[in-house]
């Protein structure tokens, strides 16, 4: 019986992929393990990897000190609210630039992308003053608005790339059947580009969930999301590594689960194209 051997190139590629994946996953694993240690064991040298006294006291202390569910609800509202608002703006903008381009379209896209290169701290003071005067400080609406505008360039770029691969014949056929502009977008464009839109939505939710700079500077208590919940365990007395790891695990667990179950949709959307 013939034996099937793995080609050296395939074996090398597989080994490299596992190595990179392990390096990327190790900080998450270390954070998870540290969350089950006592503060003394968490700061011990050399650190213990598996052989230590496992405890749930950090999770109990974190929940007793902070209202986890309240912070989690703020994160859900802000992430979904900012994403839906950004999609409502990004879909028609990407549609216009993909199917009715002008000589300025490329320049507009580059300008939108260049705004992501601006350090957020450079516009913190004017935005803070505007929010203070308009009553948007420490509000879910205010945080959702700034995250919507922050993620909008990325969504427009992604949707533009998806839309431009859709055959124009599909939209022209809808127009010949009497479809209005709104019906053309809602009933033709969106269903055809649904994988791309879904992957853009998921990416925007992840970016909004993980945003820390604006969360820490524009919220304090009422609208503070989980990123602010984590930062509460950094104090002038020092870092409480075990409790900080427990808070971080509780904060990233929902988005990790979402990413795990939606990974196929993300890959499908990122490789989306109407013309094969």
C-alpha positions as CSV (number, residue, x, y, z in Angstrom):
1,X,0.0,0.0,0.0
2,X,1.4,3.4,-1.0
3,X,2.1,5.8,1.8
4,X,1.1,9.4,1.4
5,X,3.8,11.8,2.5
6,X,3.3,15.5,3.3
7,X,5.2,17.8,0.9
8,X,8.0,19.7,2.7
9,X,6.6,23.0,1.6
10,X,3.1,22.2,3.0
11,X,4.6,20.9,6.3
12,X,6.7,24.1,6.6
13,X,3.7,26.3,5.9
14,X,1.6,24.4,8.5
15,X,4.3,24.6,11.1
16,X,4.7,28.3,10.5
17,X,0.9,28.9,10.7
18,X,0.7,27.0,14.0
19,X,3.7,28.9,15.4
20,X,2.1,32.3,14.6
21,X,-1.3,31.2,15.9
22,X,0.3,30.0,19.2
23,X,2.2,33.3,19.6
24,X,-0.9,35.3,19.1
25,X,-3.0,33.1,21.4
26,X,-0.4,32.9,24.2
27,X,-1.2,36.4,25.8
28,X,-4.9,35.4,25.9
29,X,-4.0,32.1,27.6
30,X,-1.7,33.8,30.0
31,X,-4.4,36.4,30.9
32,X,-6.9,33.6,31.5
33,X,-4.5,31.6,33.7
34,X,-3.5,34.7,35.7
35,X,-7.1,35.5,36.4
36,X,-7.3,32.2,38.5
37,X,-4.2,33.0,40.6
38,X,-3.9,34.9,43.8
39,X,-2.3,38.4,43.7
40,X,0.9,36.9,45.3
41,X,1.1,34.1,42.7
42,X,0.3,36.5,39.8
43,X,3.4,38.6,40.6
44,X,5.7,35.8,41.6
45,X,9.1,35.2,39.9
46,X,9.5,32.9,38.1
47,X,5.8,32.7,37.2
48,X,3.8,29.5,37.7
49,X,2.2,28.3,34.5
50,X,-0.2,25.5,35.5
51,X,0.8,24.4,39.0
52,X,-0.7,26.9,41.3
53,X,-3.7,27.1,43.6
54,X,-6.6,27.9,41.3
55,X,-9.2,30.3,42.7
56,X,-12.3,32.2,41.7
57,X,-11.7,35.0,44.3
58,X,-10.7,37.5,41.6
59,X,-13.9,37.1,39.6
60,X,-15.9,37.4,42.8
61,X,-14.0,40.5,43.9
62,X,-14.3,42.1,40.4
63,X,-18.1,41.6,40.3
64,X,-18.5,42.8,43.9
65,X,-16.4,46.0,43.2
66,X,-17.8,46.9,39.8
67,X,-21.2,46.4,38.0
68,X,-20.0,44.2,35.2
69,X,-23.4,43.8,33.6
70,X,-23.9,47.6,33.4
71,X,-20.6,48.1,31.7
72,X,-21.3,45.1,29.3
73,X,-24.7,46.6,28.4
74,X,-23.0,49.9,27.6
75,X,-20.5,48.1,25.4
76,X,-23.3,46.3,23.5
77,X,-25.4,49.5,23.0
78,X,-22.4,51.6,21.9
79,X,-20.9,48.9,19.6
80,X,-24.2,48.1,17.9
81,X,-25.5,51.6,17.8
82,X,-22.3,53.1,16.3
83,X,-22.1,50.2,13.8
84,X,-25.6,50.5,12.6
85,X,-25.3,54.3,12.2
86,X,-22.1,53.9,10.3
87,X,-23.6,51.4,8.0
88,X,-26.6,53.7,7.2
89,X,-24.0,56.3,6.0
90,X,-21.5,53.9,4.5
91,X,-23.8,51.9,2.2
92,X,-25.2,54.8,0.2
93,X,-21.7,56.5,0.1
94,X,-20.0,53.3,-1.1
95,X,-22.8,52.7,-3.6
96,X,-22.4,56.2,-5.1
97,X,-18.7,55.9,-5.5
98,X,-18.8,52.3,-6.8
99,X,-21.5,52.8,-9.4
100,X,-21.4,56.5,-10.2
101,X,-17.6,57.3,-9.9
102,X,-16.2,60.7,-10.8
103,X,-12.6,61.8,-11.3
104,X,-12.6,62.9,-7.6
105,X,-13.8,59.5,-6.3
106,X,-10.3,58.1,-5.7
107,X,-9.1,61.3,-4.0
108,X,-12.2,61.3,-1.7
109,X,-11.5,57.7,-0.7
110,X,-7.8,58.4,0.0
111,X,-8.8,61.5,2.0
112,X,-11.3,59.4,4.1
113,X,-8.6,56.8,4.8
114,X,-6.1,59.5,5.7
115,X,-8.3,60.6,8.6
116,X,-7.5,57.3,10.3
117,X,-3.9,58.3,10.4
118,X,-4.7,61.3,12.6
119,X,-3.8,60.6,16.3
120,X,-7.1,60.8,18.3
121,X,-5.4,62.8,21.0
122,X,-4.9,65.6,18.4
123,X,-8.7,66.3,18.3
124,X,-9.5,65.3,21.9
125,X,-9.7,68.8,23.3
126,X,-12.1,70.3,20.7
127,X,-14.3,67.2,20.8
128,X,-14.3,67.2,24.6
129,X,-15.3,70.9,24.7
130,X,-18.1,70.3,22.1
131,X,-19.4,67.4,24.1
132,X,-19.2,69.3,27.4
133,X,-21.2,72.2,25.9
134,X,-23.8,70.0,24.2
135,X,-24.3,67.6,27.2
136,X,-22.9,64.5,25.5
137,X,-20.2,63.8,28.0
138,X,-20.6,60.4,29.7
139,X,-23.5,59.4,27.5
140,X,-23.9,56.4,25.2
141,X,-25.2,58.6,22.4
142,X,-22.0,60.7,22.5
143,X,-19.7,57.7,22.6
144,X,-21.6,56.0,19.8
145,X,-21.4,59.1,17.6
146,X,-17.6,59.5,17.9
147,X,-17.1,55.7,17.3
148,X,-19.4,55.9,14.3
149,X,-17.4,58.6,12.7
150,X,-14.1,56.9,13.6
151,X,-15.1,53.6,11.9
152,X,-16.9,55.2,9.0
153,X,-13.8,55.5,6.6
154,X,-13.0,51.8,7.1
155,X,-16.6,50.7,6.3
156,X,-16.8,52.9,3.2
157,X,-13.5,51.5,1.9
158,X,-14.6,47.9,2.5
159,X,-18.1,48.3,1.1
160,X,-16.7,50.2,-1.9
161,X,-14.4,47.2,-2.7
162,X,-17.4,44.8,-2.4
163,X,-19.8,46.9,-4.4
164,X,-17.4,47.5,-7.4
165,X,-17.3,43.7,-8.0
166,X,-21.0,43.5,-8.5
167,X,-22.1,43.5,-12.2
168,X,-23.8,46.7,-13.2
169,X,-26.3,44.6,-15.3
170,X,-28.0,43.5,-12.0
171,X,-28.8,47.1,-11.1
172,X,-29.6,48.1,-14.6
173,X,-32.2,45.3,-14.8
174,X,-33.8,46.5,-11.6
175,X,-34.0,50.0,-13.0
176,X,-35.6,48.7,-16.2
177,X,-38.2,47.0,-14.0
178,X,-39.1,50.4,-12.5
179,X,-37.1,50.1,-9.2
180,X,-36.5,53.4,-7.4
181,X,-33.1,54.3,-6.0
182,X,-34.1,53.3,-2.5
183,X,-35.5,49.9,-3.7
184,X,-32.4,49.4,-5.9
185,X,-30.2,49.6,-2.8
186,X,-32.5,47.8,-0.3
187,X,-33.9,45.0,-2.5
188,X,-31.0,44.4,-5.0
189,X,-27.7,45.8,-3.8
190,X,-27.9,44.8,-0.1
191,X,-29.0,41.1,-0.7
192,X,-26.3,40.6,-3.3
193,X,-23.6,42.2,-1.2
194,X,-24.8,40.7,2.1
195,X,-21.6,38.7,2.9
196,X,-19.5,41.8,2.5
197,X,-21.9,43.9,4.5
198,X,-22.0,41.3,7.3
199,X,-18.2,41.1,7.5
200,X,-18.0,44.9,7.6
201,X,-20.6,45.0,10.4
202,X,-18.7,42.4,12.4
203,X,-15.4,44.2,12.0
204,X,-17.0,47.5,13.0
205,X,-18.5,45.9,16.1
206,X,-15.1,44.5,17.1
207,X,-13.4,47.8,16.6
208,X,-16.0,49.7,18.6
209,X,-16.0,47.1,21.4
210,X,-12.2,47.3,21.8
211,X,-12.0,51.1,21.6
212,X,-10.4,52.4,24.8
213,X,-9.1,56.0,24.1
214,X,-12.5,57.6,23.6
215,X,-14.2,55.5,26.2
216,X,-11.7,56.6,28.9
217,X,-11.8,60.3,27.9
218,X,-15.5,60.8,27.1
219,X,-17.2,58.6,29.8
220,X,-16.8,58.3,33.6
221,X,-19.6,56.2,35.1
222,X,-23.1,56.2,33.5
223,X,-21.9,55.3,29.9
224,X,-18.6,53.6,30.7
225,X,-18.1,50.4,28.6
226,X,-16.0,47.4,29.4
227,X,-12.7,49.1,28.4
228,X,-13.3,51.6,31.2
229,X,-14.2,48.7,33.4
230,X,-10.7,47.2,32.8
231,X,-8.9,50.5,33.4
232,X,-10.5,50.8,36.9
233,X,-8.0,48.1,38.1
234,X,-5.0,50.4,37.5
235,X,-4.5,52.6,40.6
236,X,-1.7,54.8,42.0
237,X,-0.9,52.0,44.4
238,X,0.0,49.7,41.5
239,X,-1.5,47.1,39.3
240,X,-3.5,44.3,40.7
241,X,-2.5,41.7,38.1
242,X,-4.9,38.9,39.1
243,X,-7.9,41.1,39.3
244,X,-6.9,43.0,36.2
245,X,-6.7,39.7,34.3
246,X,-10.1,38.6,35.6
247,X,-11.6,41.9,34.5
248,X,-9.9,41.7,31.1
249,X,-11.1,38.1,30.6
250,X,-14.7,39.1,31.4
251,X,-14.4,42.0,29.0
252,X,-13.0,40.2,26.0
253,X,-14.9,36.9,26.4
254,X,-18.1,38.1,24.6
255,X,-16.2,39.5,21.6
256,X,-14.0,36.3,21.4
257,X,-17.1,34.1,21.4
258,X,-18.6,36.3,18.7
259,X,-15.5,36.1,16.6
260,X,-15.2,32.4,17.0
261,X,-18.8,31.7,15.8
262,X,-18.7,34.3,13.0
263,X,-15.2,33.4,11.6
264,X,-16.7,31.7,8.6
265,X,-18.8,34.7,7.8
266,X,-15.8,37.0,8.2
267,X,-13.7,34.9,5.8
268,X,-16.5,34.6,3.4
269,X,-17.1,38.4,3.4
270,X,-13.4,39.2,3.1
271,X,-13.1,37.0,0.0
272,X,-16.5,38.2,-1.3
273,X,-16.9,38.9,-5.0
274,X,-20.0,38.8,-7.2
275,X,-17.9,37.9,-10.3
276,X,-16.0,34.6,-9.9
